[in-house]
Amino acid sequence: MRKVIFGDSRPENVILLEVEPLNQNTAIDFYISRKEIDLEFVCISDVIKEGKDLYYIKNGKKIGIERIYNRIIFDELERRKDLRLGFHPTDEINGQWVGHPNWFFRISKHTMPFLDSPFVPKTYFVSDLQGIPDDLNKYVLKPLFSFSGQGVIINPTPADLEAITDPSNYILQRKVEYAGVIETPDVPAKCEMRMMLVWPDGAERPMLVNNLIRLSKGEMVGVRYNKDKEWVGARCGILRMISGAIA
């Protein structure tokens, strides 16, 4: 992971880029990354652009930026009209992106209506609906361009659909019912497993490097939906090999 992020650059010339990183739910991860691999986190409003070169200030010293570990979500950046930016992620720069901003759009909610698979929940653009489904209670309404569950309506009503002024920017997705299979001291928890992959320069394909197990008891998986719950959260899972199979 260190090699993928830093490449051939010195740590001081590589930054993690965010929108006000100290105000993010993931701030603790930024602190740990700085402690463990010396990766500095910087707010995009603090980046200085001179020509095509980028800089940031640390301990009163102007330091050149050669590589950017990108953590910015464009939806949040677009909403923050109050931020004064010296550069924009779409600018041409003398530097390399670790996770180019364009990658954020390669796989997103926008692709789901085009996927026909038993492993993908049936999804429709609201603009393509011929009418309101009779089993609307089995669907969830989502804005295409949002993050961290913002704007999602778990139990939409016909009125919610009719109130949408830009239906091409919303999807109606078949609900996925998570089973409560993890026993806890009070009620069973639902489980979601996420895989983290990195794609080193020159490699033919991405490499699986880590996983994230998220336990939830709320209507949705995520911190904001589990604030009043116990025995929830995230942790790295351990895979055991049994007779050549992963258990």
MONORRA-V984965 format. One record per helix or strand of 2 or more residues. SS is the DSSP state (@ for helix, = for strand). FROM is the first residue (numbers start at 1). LEN is the number of residues. If there is no record, write none. Layout:
BEGIN
SS & FROM & LEN
SS & FROM & LEN
END
This chain:
BEGIN
@ & 2 & 5
@ & 11 & 3
= & 14 & 5
@ & 21 & 3
@ & 27 & 11
= & 40 & 4
@ & 44 & 3
= & 48 & 3
= & 53 & 6
= & 61 & 5
= & 67 & 4
@ & 74 & 6
= & 96 & 3
@ & 101 & 5
@ & 109 & 4
= & 123 & 3
@ & 126 & 3
@ & 136 & 3
= & 139 & 5
@ & 158 & 5
@ & 167 & 3
= & 170 & 5
= & 180 & 3
= & 189 & 10
= & 207 & 10
@ & 223 & 3
= & 233 & 3
= & 241 & 2
= & 245 & 2
END
